[in-house]
Amino acid sequence: MADSSFDVVSKVDRQEVDNALNQAAKEVAQRYDFKNVGASISWSGDSIVMVANSAERVLAILDVFQSKLVRRGVSLKAIDLGDKEPRASGKEYRMEGTLKEGLSQENAKKLTKLIRDEGPKGVKAQIQGDELRVSSKSRDALQEVIALLKGADVDAALQFVNYR
């Protein structure tokens, strides 16, 4: 019998992020507490830029955006906000966030070590570019690995694809 396998990837549905951003921009434009403060959220190339006249308002915009992301099923780990501190830029405060896609080498190595140390016997994990291929003869062992990785503390949004 051939090995069963699946891939661990970290991908973001850009359309869902775009929809969440548009919803957040509409709410920011309509909410009373954001009137006349220059509050906005928008794309700037591949990054998301939040602007307002005070640091607290920028964090409030971030909160609105994160609630829209959660409602649309996008993991908050997929957005890299740096140190989460708005920076003063002239008379306004700005915060930028970028989308994180693909498993970094350090995260892939951390997951491989976790599978090797705590996973069931006979499970092999190999890094393939920005993915991690996990294979085993037993499908039950693969299910255990998926449960183990869902509980793992990794700085990436994990998806499990190509389960065969």
Disulfide bonds with the S-S distance in Angstrom:
none
